[in-house]
Amino acid sequence: MPHRVSKSDSSATSSGLFDLNLPEVGAGEGPLPNPEPTFETQIEHAMFLLSTRPPDFYEKRLARMSPEPFRLP
């Protein structure tokens, strides 16, 4: 049995140049509530991201940086 296409299907191709074919949001629909993360959660996330870097990441990054970003010919 083929899948029925909904009114808000955004994968269909449009023939109009300025038709963005965006999904239609009905009454009662919308984004789910997402509370802002606490400061502690943000710090934990930052520490996790920093811990995933290799030990020599910052030394290699500094070596690649140019002390003079603008050079005249």
PyMOL Python script that loads the backbone (N, CA, C, O; Angstrom):
from pymol import cmd

cmd.read_pdbstr("""\
ATOM      1  N   MET A   1       0.849  -1.173   0.000  1.00  0.00           N
ATOM      2  CA  MET A   1       0.000   0.000   0.000  1.00  0.00           C
ATOM      3  C   MET A   1       0.895   1.236   0.000  1.00  0.00           C
ATOM      4  O   MET A   1       1.724   1.377   0.899  1.00  0.00           O
ATOM      5  N   PRO A   2       0.760   2.126  -0.964  1.00  0.00           N
ATOM      6  CA  PRO A   2       1.631   3.300  -1.022  1.00  0.00           C
ATOM      7  C   PRO A   2       1.343   4.269   0.113  1.00  0.00           C
ATOM      8  O   PRO A   2       0.222   4.372   0.612  1.00  0.00           O
ATOM      9  N   HIS A   3       2.378   4.963   0.493  1.00  0.00           N
ATOM     10  CA  HIS A   3       2.275   5.945   1.575  1.00  0.00           C
ATOM     11  C   HIS A   3       1.538   7.180   1.060  1.00  0.00           C
ATOM     12  O   HIS A   3       1.886   7.715   0.008  1.00  0.00           O
ATOM     13  N   ARG A   4       0.535   7.628   1.788  1.00  0.00           N
ATOM     14  CA  ARG A   4      -0.206   8.822   1.390  1.00  0.00           C
ATOM     15  C   ARG A   4       0.600  10.066   1.721  1.00  0.00           C
ATOM     16  O   ARG A   4       1.139  10.190   2.821  1.00  0.00           O
ATOM     17  N   VAL A   5       0.679  10.968   0.788  1.00  0.00           N
ATOM     18  CA  VAL A   5       1.424  12.209   0.984  1.00  0.00           C
ATOM     19  C   VAL A   5       0.559  13.186   1.754  1.00  0.00           C
ATOM     20  O   VAL A   5      -0.613  13.383   1.434  1.00  0.00           O
ATOM     21  N   SER A   6       1.149  13.797   2.773  1.00  0.00           N
ATOM     22  CA  SER A   6       0.395  14.752   3.572  1.00  0.00           C
ATOM     23  C   SER A   6       0.432  16.127   2.921  1.00  0.00           C
ATOM     24  O   SER A   6       1.197  16.357   1.985  1.00  0.00           O
ATOM     25  N   LYS A   7      -0.391  17.034   3.414  1.00  0.00           N
ATOM     26  CA  LYS A   7      -0.472  18.388   2.907  1.00  0.00           C
ATOM     27  C   LYS A   7       0.819  19.159   3.181  1.00  0.00           C
ATOM     28  O   LYS A   7       1.140  20.102   2.457  1.00  0.00           O
ATOM     29  N   SER A   8       1.560  18.766   4.218  1.00  0.00           N
ATOM     30  CA  SER A   8       2.771  19.488   4.580  1.00  0.00           C
ATOM     31  C   SER A   8       4.037  18.759   4.137  1.00  0.00           C
ATOM     32  O   SER A   8       5.096  18.953   4.735  1.00  0.00           O
ATOM     33  N   ASP A   9       3.948  17.926   3.105  1.00  0.00           N
ATOM     34  CA  ASP A   9       5.113  17.212   2.599  1.00  0.00           C
ATOM     35  C   ASP A   9       6.055  18.207   1.934  1.00  0.00           C
ATOM     36  O   ASP A   9       5.670  18.868   0.970  1.00  0.00           O
ATOM     37  N   SER A  10       7.286  18.325   2.437  1.00  0.00           N
ATOM     38  CA  SER A  10       8.224  19.300   1.894  1.00  0.00           C
ATOM     39  C   SER A  10       9.179  18.687   0.884  1.00  0.00           C
ATOM     40  O   SER A  10      10.076  19.379   0.405  1.00  0.00           O
ATOM     41  N   SER A  11       9.020  17.416   0.544  1.00  0.00           N
ATOM     42  CA  SER A  11       9.936  16.782  -0.396  1.00  0.00           C
ATOM     43  C   SER A  11       9.435  16.858  -1.834  1.00  0.00           C
ATOM     44  O   SER A  11      10.149  16.451  -2.751  1.00  0.00           O
ATOM     45  N   ALA A  12       8.234  17.366  -2.053  1.00  0.00           N
ATOM     46  CA  ALA A  12       7.701  17.464  -3.406  1.00  0.00           C
ATOM     47  C   ALA A  12       8.389  18.600  -4.149  1.00  0.00           C
ATOM     48  O   ALA A  12       8.746  19.617  -3.553  1.00  0.00           O
ATOM     49  N   THR A  13       8.574  18.422  -5.454  1.00  0.00           N
ATOM     50  CA  THR A  13       9.219  19.440  -6.279  1.00  0.00           C
ATOM     51  C   THR A  13       8.177  20.423  -6.793  1.00  0.00           C
ATOM     52  O   THR A  13       7.111  20.033  -7.269  1.00  0.00           O
ATOM     53  N   SER A  14       8.506  21.694  -6.688  1.00  0.00           N
ATOM     54  CA  SER A  14       7.591  22.735  -7.127  1.00  0.00           C
ATOM     55  C   SER A  14       8.038  23.274  -8.478  1.00  0.00           C
ATOM     56  O   SER A  14       9.231  23.289  -8.782  1.00  0.00           O
ATOM     57  N   SER A  15       7.080  23.715  -9.285  1.00  0.00           N
ATOM     58  CA  SER A  15       7.423  24.314 -10.574  1.00  0.00           C
ATOM     59  C   SER A  15       7.585  25.822 -10.463  1.00  0.00           C
ATOM     60  O   SER A  15       8.129  26.446 -11.373  1.00  0.00           O
ATOM     61  N   GLY A  16       7.131  26.417  -9.379  1.00  0.00           N
ATOM     62  CA  GLY A  16       7.247  27.858  -9.193  1.00  0.00           C
ATOM     63  C   GLY A  16       8.627  28.240  -8.690  1.00  0.00           C
ATOM     64  O   GLY A  16       9.178  27.571  -7.816  1.00  0.00           O
ATOM     65  N   LEU A  17       9.189  29.312  -9.234  1.00  0.00           N
ATOM     66  CA  LEU A  17      10.535  29.743  -8.854  1.00  0.00           C
ATOM     67  C   LEU A  17      10.608  30.196  -7.398  1.00  0.00           C
ATOM     68  O   LEU A  17      11.577  29.892  -6.703  1.00  0.00           O
ATOM     69  N   PHE A  18       9.587  30.923  -6.930  1.00  0.00           N
ATOM     70  CA  PHE A  18       9.620  31.458  -5.578  1.00  0.00           C
ATOM     71  C   PHE A  18       8.756  30.666  -4.597  1.00  0.00           C
ATOM     72  O   PHE A  18       8.531  31.119  -3.475  1.00  0.00           O
ATOM     73  N   ASP A  19       8.278  29.517  -4.994  1.00  0.00           N
ATOM     74  CA  ASP A  19       7.489  28.671  -4.104  1.00  0.00           C
ATOM     75  C   ASP A  19       8.450  27.831  -3.270  1.00  0.00           C
ATOM     76  O   ASP A  19       9.098  26.927  -3.797  1.00  0.00           O
ATOM     77  N   LEU A  20       8.546  28.119  -1.985  1.00  0.00           N
ATOM     78  CA  LEU A  20       9.483  27.410  -1.110  1.00  0.00           C
ATOM     79  C   LEU A  20       8.966  26.058  -0.668  1.00  0.00           C
ATOM     80  O   LEU A  20       9.734  25.239  -0.163  1.00  0.00           O
ATOM     81  N   ASN A  21       7.679  25.806  -0.847  1.00  0.00           N
ATOM     82  CA  ASN A  21       7.075  24.525  -0.497  1.00  0.00           C
ATOM     83  C   ASN A  21       7.354  24.166   0.955  1.00  0.00           C
ATOM     84  O   ASN A  21       7.760  23.042   1.251  1.00  0.00           O
ATOM     85  N   LEU A  22       7.142  25.104   1.852  1.00  0.00           N
ATOM     86  CA  LEU A  22       7.377  24.883   3.272  1.00  0.00           C
ATOM     87  C   LEU A  22       6.199  24.131   3.882  1.00  0.00           C
ATOM     88  O   LEU A  22       5.066  24.272   3.420  1.00  0.00           O
ATOM     89  N   PRO A  23       6.458  23.332   4.917  1.00  0.00           N
ATOM     90  CA  PRO A  23       5.356  22.623   5.567  1.00  0.00           C
ATOM     91  C   PRO A  23       4.398  23.601   6.236  1.00  0.00           C
ATOM     92  O   PRO A  23       4.806  24.650   6.733  1.00  0.00           O
ATOM     93  N   GLU A  24       3.127  23.242   6.241  1.00  0.00           N
ATOM     94  CA  GLU A  24       2.120  24.088   6.867  1.00  0.00           C
ATOM     95  C   GLU A  24       1.941  23.667   8.322  1.00  0.00           C
ATOM     96  O   GLU A  24       1.790  22.483   8.624  1.00  0.00           O
ATOM     97  N   VAL A  25       1.959  24.642   9.209  1.00  0.00           N
ATOM     98  CA  VAL A  25       1.789  24.378  10.635  1.00  0.00           C
ATOM     99  C   VAL A  25       0.331  24.612  10.980  1.00  0.00           C
ATOM    100  O   VAL A  25      -0.208  25.700  10.778  1.00  0.00           O
ATOM    101  N   GLY A  26      -0.294  23.577  11.502  1.00  0.00           N
ATOM    102  CA  GLY A  26      -1.705  23.674  11.844  1.00  0.00           C
ATOM    103  C   GLY A  26      -1.918  24.219  13.235  1.00  0.00           C
ATOM    104  O   GLY A  26      -0.965  24.477  13.971  1.00  0.00           O
ATOM    105  N   ALA A  27      -3.172  24.391  13.586  1.00  0.00           N
ATOM    106  CA  ALA A  27      -3.519  24.889  14.921  1.00  0.00           C
ATOM    107  C   ALA A  27      -3.108  23.863  15.969  1.00  0.00           C
ATOM    108  O   ALA A  27      -3.374  22.671  15.810  1.00  0.00           O
ATOM    109  N   GLY A  28      -2.473  24.307  17.017  1.00  0.00           N
ATOM    110  CA  GLY A  28      -2.025  23.416  18.087  1.00  0.00           C
ATOM    111  C   GLY A  28      -0.684  22.763  17.802  1.00  0.00           C
ATOM    112  O   GLY A  28      -0.151  22.061  18.661  1.00  0.00           O
ATOM    113  N   GLU A  29      -0.125  22.977  16.619  1.00  0.00           N
ATOM    114  CA  GLU A  29       1.182  22.427  16.297  1.00  0.00           C
ATOM    115  C   GLU A  29       2.237  23.497  16.505  1.00  0.00           C
ATOM    116  O   GLU A  29       1.945  24.691  16.433  1.00  0.00           O
ATOM    117  N   GLY A  30       3.430  23.081  16.755  1.00  0.00           N
ATOM    118  CA  GLY A  30       4.508  24.033  16.954  1.00  0.00           C
ATOM    119  C   GLY A  30       5.690  23.326  17.587  1.00  0.00           C
ATOM    120  O   GLY A  30       5.649  22.115  17.803  1.00  0.00           O
ATOM    121  N   PRO A  31       6.742  24.071  17.884  1.00  0.00           N
ATOM    122  CA  PRO A  31       7.912  23.449  18.494  1.00  0.00           C
ATOM    123  C   PRO A  31       7.615  22.967  19.909  1.00  0.00           C
ATOM    124  O   PRO A  31       6.792  23.545  20.620  1.00  0.00           O
ATOM    125  N   LEU A  32       8.285  21.925  20.292  1.00  0.00           N
ATOM    126  CA  LEU A  32       8.131  21.409  21.647  1.00  0.00           C
ATOM    127  C   LEU A  32       8.814  22.348  22.630  1.00  0.00           C
ATOM    128  O   LEU A  32       9.810  22.981  22.281  1.00  0.00           O
ATOM    129  N   PRO A  33       8.303  22.450  23.844  1.00  0.00           N
ATOM    130  CA  PRO A  33       8.952  23.325  24.826  1.00  0.00           C
ATOM    131  C   PRO A  33      10.348  22.796  25.152  1.00  0.00           C
ATOM    132  O   PRO A  33      10.537  21.604  25.396  1.00  0.00           O
ATOM    133  N   ASN A  34      11.299  23.690  25.149  1.00  0.00           N
ATOM    134  CA  ASN A  34      12.682  23.318  25.404  1.00  0.00           C
ATOM    135  C   ASN A  34      13.256  24.308  26.414  1.00  0.00           C
ATOM    136  O   ASN A  34      13.643  25.416  26.042  1.00  0.00           O
ATOM    137  N   PRO A  35      13.314  23.919  27.690  1.00  0.00           N
ATOM    138  CA  PRO A  35      13.812  24.861  28.692  1.00  0.00           C
ATOM    139  C   PRO A  35      15.287  25.169  28.466  1.00  0.00           C
ATOM    140  O   PRO A  35      16.042  24.333  27.969  1.00  0.00           O
ATOM    141  N   GLU A  36      15.681  26.374  28.836  1.00  0.00           N
ATOM    142  CA  GLU A  36      17.077  26.769  28.689  1.00  0.00           C
ATOM    143  C   GLU A  36      17.941  25.941  29.632  1.00  0.00           C
ATOM    144  O   GLU A  36      17.573  25.733  30.788  1.00  0.00           O
ATOM    145  N   PRO A  37      19.109  25.459  29.139  1.00  0.00           N
ATOM    146  CA  PRO A  37      19.956  24.635  30.000  1.00  0.00           C
ATOM    147  C   PRO A  37      20.535  25.451  31.148  1.00  0.00           C
ATOM    148  O   PRO A  37      20.745  26.658  31.030  1.00  0.00           O
ATOM    149  N   THR A  38      20.783  24.784  32.235  1.00  0.00           N
ATOM    150  CA  THR A  38      21.362  25.457  33.396  1.00  0.00           C
ATOM    151  C   THR A  38      22.831  25.762  33.132  1.00  0.00           C
ATOM    152  O   THR A  38      23.431  25.223  32.203  1.00  0.00           O
ATOM    153  N   PHE A  39      23.395  26.621  33.950  1.00  0.00           N
ATOM    154  CA  PHE A  39      24.812  26.965  33.821  1.00  0.00           C
ATOM    155  C   PHE A  39      25.684  25.733  34.012  1.00  0.00           C
ATOM    156  O   PHE A  39      26.677  25.562  33.305  1.00  0.00           O
ATOM    157  N   GLU A  40      25.325  24.877  34.957  1.00  0.00           N
ATOM    158  CA  GLU A  40      26.099  23.665  35.215  1.00  0.00           C
ATOM    159  C   GLU A  40      26.089  22.737  33.997  1.00  0.00           C
ATOM    160  O   GLU A  40      27.112  22.143  33.657  1.00  0.00           O
ATOM    161  N   THR A  41      24.943  22.616  33.351  1.00  0.00           N
ATOM    162  CA  THR A  41      24.847  21.771  32.156  1.00  0.00           C
ATOM    163  C   THR A  41      25.704  22.329  31.030  1.00  0.00           C
ATOM    164  O   THR A  41      26.359  21.575  30.310  1.00  0.00           O
ATOM    165  N   GLN A  42      25.703  23.651  30.877  1.00  0.00           N
ATOM    166  CA  GLN A  42      26.522  24.269  29.840  1.00  0.00           C
ATOM    167  C   GLN A  42      28.010  24.058  30.113  1.00  0.00           C
ATOM    168  O   GLN A  42      28.781  23.800  29.189  1.00  0.00           O
ATOM    169  N   ILE A  43      28.410  24.166  31.371  1.00  0.00           N
ATOM    170  CA  ILE A  43      29.819  23.948  31.731  1.00  0.00           C
ATOM    171  C   ILE A  43      30.214  22.490  31.483  1.00  0.00           C
ATOM    172  O   ILE A  43      31.299  22.224  30.966  1.00  0.00           O
ATOM    173  N   GLU A  44      29.337  21.539  31.851  1.00  0.00           N
ATOM    174  CA  GLU A  44      29.621  20.132  31.602  1.00  0.00           C
ATOM    175  C   GLU A  44      29.788  19.863  30.109  1.00  0.00           C
ATOM    176  O   GLU A  44      30.673  19.111  29.701  1.00  0.00           O
ATOM    177  N   HIS A  45      28.944  20.474  29.310  1.00  0.00           N
ATOM    178  CA  HIS A  45      29.037  20.286  27.872  1.00  0.00           C
ATOM    179  C   HIS A  45      30.340  20.879  27.318  1.00  0.00           C
ATOM    180  O   HIS A  45      30.996  20.264  26.477  1.00  0.00           O
ATOM    181  N   ALA A  46      30.705  22.063  27.790  1.00  0.00           N
ATOM    182  CA  ALA A  46      31.950  22.693  27.354  1.00  0.00           C
ATOM    183  C   ALA A  46      33.156  21.848  27.759  1.00  0.00           C
ATOM    184  O   ALA A  46      34.090  21.680  26.975  1.00  0.00           O
ATOM    185  N   MET A  47      33.137  21.319  28.975  1.00  0.00           N
ATOM    186  CA  MET A  47      34.252  20.471  29.426  1.00  0.00           C
ATOM    187  C   MET A  47      34.338  19.198  28.583  1.00  0.00           C
ATOM    188  O   MET A  47      35.434  18.732  28.273  1.00  0.00           O
ATOM    189  N   PHE A  48      33.199  18.644  28.218  1.00  0.00           N
ATOM    190  CA  PHE A  48      33.206  17.459  27.364  1.00  0.00           C
ATOM    191  C   PHE A  48      33.817  17.779  26.001  1.00  0.00           C
ATOM    192  O   PHE A  48      34.647  17.025  25.495  1.00  0.00           O
ATOM    193  N   LEU A  49      33.399  18.911  25.406  1.00  0.00           N
ATOM    194  CA  LEU A  49      33.948  19.277  24.104  1.00  0.00           C
ATOM    195  C   LEU A  49      35.448  19.515  24.175  1.00  0.00           C
ATOM    196  O   LEU A  49      36.184  19.109  23.275  1.00  0.00           O
ATOM    197  N   LEU A  50      35.906  20.168  25.232  1.00  0.00           N
ATOM    198  CA  LEU A  50      37.339  20.401  25.382  1.00  0.00           C
ATOM    199  C   LEU A  50      38.108  19.104  25.610  1.00  0.00           C
ATOM    200  O   LEU A  50      39.260  18.983  25.193  1.00  0.00           O
ATOM    201  N   SER A  51      37.484  18.149  26.261  1.00  0.00           N
ATOM    202  CA  SER A  51      38.176  16.881  26.532  1.00  0.00           C
ATOM    203  C   SER A  51      38.307  16.010  25.285  1.00  0.00           C
ATOM    204  O   SER A  51      39.098  15.067  25.279  1.00  0.00           O
ATOM    205  N   THR A  52      37.547  16.307  24.232  1.00  0.00           N
ATOM    206  CA  THR A  52      37.635  15.509  23.010  1.00  0.00           C
ATOM    207  C   THR A  52      38.763  15.969  22.093  1.00  0.00           C
ATOM    208  O   THR A  52      39.063  15.294  21.108  1.00  0.00           O
ATOM    209  N   ARG A  53      39.393  17.101  22.395  1.00  0.00           N
ATOM    210  CA  ARG A  53      40.503  17.598  21.578  1.00  0.00           C
ATOM    211  C   ARG A  53      41.758  16.786  21.863  1.00  0.00           C
ATOM    212  O   ARG A  53      41.967  16.352  22.996  1.00  0.00           O
ATOM    213  N   PRO A  54      42.604  16.572  20.840  1.00  0.00           N
ATOM    214  CA  PRO A  54      43.879  15.900  21.096  1.00  0.00           C
ATOM    215  C   PRO A  54      44.771  16.778  21.971  1.00  0.00           C
ATOM    216  O   PRO A  54      44.587  17.995  22.002  1.00  0.00           O
ATOM    217  N   PRO A  55      45.721  16.196  22.674  1.00  0.00           N
ATOM    218  CA  PRO A  55      46.548  16.984  23.609  1.00  0.00           C
ATOM    219  C   PRO A  55      47.334  18.107  22.937  1.00  0.00           C
ATOM    220  O   PRO A  55      47.555  19.147  23.557  1.00  0.00           O
ATOM    221  N   ASP A  56      47.758  17.927  21.699  1.00  0.00           N
ATOM    222  CA  ASP A  56      48.567  18.947  21.042  1.00  0.00           C
ATOM    223  C   ASP A  56      47.738  19.837  20.106  1.00  0.00           C
ATOM    224  O   ASP A  56      48.296  20.472  19.212  1.00  0.00           O
ATOM    225  N   PHE A  57      46.440  19.889  20.297  1.00  0.00           N
ATOM    226  CA  PHE A  57      45.575  20.658  19.406  1.00  0.00           C
ATOM    227  C   PHE A  57      45.922  22.139  19.417  1.00  0.00           C
ATOM    228  O   PHE A  57      46.046  22.747  18.354  1.00  0.00           O
ATOM    229  N   TYR A  58      46.080  22.727  20.584  1.00  0.00           N
ATOM    230  CA  TYR A  58      46.314  24.163  20.685  1.00  0.00           C
ATOM    231  C   TYR A  58      47.698  24.552  20.165  1.00  0.00           C
ATOM    232  O   TYR A  58      47.851  25.615  19.563  1.00  0.00           O
ATOM    233  N   GLU A  59      48.700  23.710  20.387  1.00  0.00           N
ATOM    234  CA  GLU A  59      50.035  23.999  19.867  1.00  0.00           C
ATOM    235  C   GLU A  59      50.030  23.978  18.343  1.00  0.00           C
ATOM    236  O   GLU A  59      50.637  24.843  17.712  1.00  0.00           O
ATOM    237  N   LYS A  60      49.350  22.999  17.744  1.00  0.00           N
ATOM    238  CA  LYS A  60      49.257  22.936  16.281  1.00  0.00           C
ATOM    239  C   LYS A  60      48.471  24.125  15.735  1.00  0.00           C
ATOM    240  O   LYS A  60      48.814  24.668  14.685  1.00  0.00           O
ATOM    241  N   ARG A  61      47.420  24.529  16.443  1.00  0.00           N
ATOM    242  CA  ARG A  61      46.613  25.663  15.990  1.00  0.00           C
ATOM    243  C   ARG A  61      47.421  26.950  16.034  1.00  0.00           C
ATOM    244  O   ARG A  61      47.355  27.758  15.108  1.00  0.00           O
ATOM    245  N   LEU A  62      48.182  27.145  17.101  1.00  0.00           N
ATOM    246  CA  LEU A  62      49.016  28.340  17.195  1.00  0.00           C
ATOM    247  C   LEU A  62      50.087  28.352  16.118  1.00  0.00           C
ATOM    248  O   LEU A  62      50.419  29.414  15.592  1.00  0.00           O
ATOM    249  N   ALA A  63      50.635  27.184  15.779  1.00  0.00           N
ATOM    250  CA  ALA A  63      51.662  27.118  14.739  1.00  0.00           C
ATOM    251  C   ALA A  63      51.097  27.467  13.374  1.00  0.00           C
ATOM    252  O   ALA A  63      51.814  28.010  12.533  1.00  0.00           O
ATOM    253  N   ARG A  64      49.819  27.164  13.134  1.00  0.00           N
ATOM    254  CA  ARG A  64      49.193  27.470  11.847  1.00  0.00           C
ATOM    255  C   ARG A  64      48.767  28.931  11.724  1.00  0.00           C
ATOM    256  O   ARG A  64      48.563  29.424  10.614  1.00  0.00           O
ATOM    257  N   MET A  65      48.632  29.621  12.843  1.00  0.00           N
ATOM    258  CA  MET A  65      48.153  31.002  12.812  1.00  0.00           C
ATOM    259  C   MET A  65      49.241  31.935  12.280  1.00  0.00           C
ATOM    260  O   MET A  65      50.428  31.764  12.560  1.00  0.00           O
ATOM    261  N   SER A  66      48.803  32.916  11.511  1.00  0.00           N
ATOM    262  CA  SER A  66      49.730  33.903  10.969  1.00  0.00           C
ATOM    263  C   SER A  66      49.758  35.110  11.893  1.00  0.00           C
ATOM    264  O   SER A  66      48.701  35.623  12.260  1.00  0.00           O
ATOM    265  N   PRO A  67      50.950  35.578  12.281  1.00  0.00           N
ATOM    266  CA  PRO A  67      50.996  36.750  13.156  1.00  0.00           C
ATOM    267  C   PRO A  67      50.574  38.026  12.422  1.00  0.00           C
ATOM    268  O   PRO A  67      50.159  38.996  13.056  1.00  0.00           O
ATOM    269  N   GLU A  68      50.678  38.028  11.092  1.00  0.00           N
ATOM    270  CA  GLU A  68      50.274  39.192  10.306  1.00  0.00           C
ATOM    271  C   GLU A  68      49.233  38.743   9.283  1.00  0.00           C
ATOM    272  O   GLU A  68      49.579  38.205   8.231  1.00  0.00           O
ATOM    273  N   PRO A  69      47.954  38.968   9.598  1.00  0.00           N
ATOM    274  CA  PRO A  69      46.927  38.488   8.687  1.00  0.00           C
ATOM    275  C   PRO A  69      46.868  39.233   7.360  1.00  0.00           C
ATOM    276  O   PRO A  69      46.406  38.677   6.364  1.00  0.00           O
ATOM    277  N   PHE A  70      47.333  40.497   7.328  1.00  0.00           N
ATOM    278  CA  PHE A  70      47.295  41.279   6.094  1.00  0.00           C
ATOM    279  C   PHE A  70      48.724  41.556   5.651  1.00  0.00           C
ATOM    280  O   PHE A  70      49.504  42.183   6.368  1.00  0.00           O
ATOM    281  N   ARG A  71      49.049  41.082   4.468  1.00  0.00           N
ATOM    282  CA  ARG A  71      50.398  41.301   3.926  1.00  0.00           C
ATOM    283  C   ARG A  71      50.296  42.127   2.657  1.00  0.00           C
ATOM    284  O   ARG A  71      49.499  41.825   1.769  1.00  0.00           O
ATOM    285  N   LEU A  72      51.095  43.155   2.579  1.00  0.00           N
ATOM    286  CA  LEU A  72      51.118  43.977   1.384  1.00  0.00           C
ATOM    287  C   LEU A  72      52.107  43.383   0.395  1.00  0.00           C
ATOM    288  O   LEU A  72      53.132  42.836   0.802  1.00  0.00           O
ATOM    289  N   PRO A  73      51.812  43.482  -0.922  1.00  0.00           N
ATOM    290  CA  PRO A  73      52.739  42.896  -1.917  1.00  0.00           C
ATOM    291  C   PRO A  73      54.020  43.678  -2.040  1.00  0.00           C
ATOM    292  O   PRO A  73      54.892  43.314  -2.829  1.00  0.00           O
TER     293      PRO A  73
END
""", "prot")
cmd.dss("prot")
cmd.show_as("cartoon", "prot")
cmd.util.cbc("prot")
cmd.orient("prot")
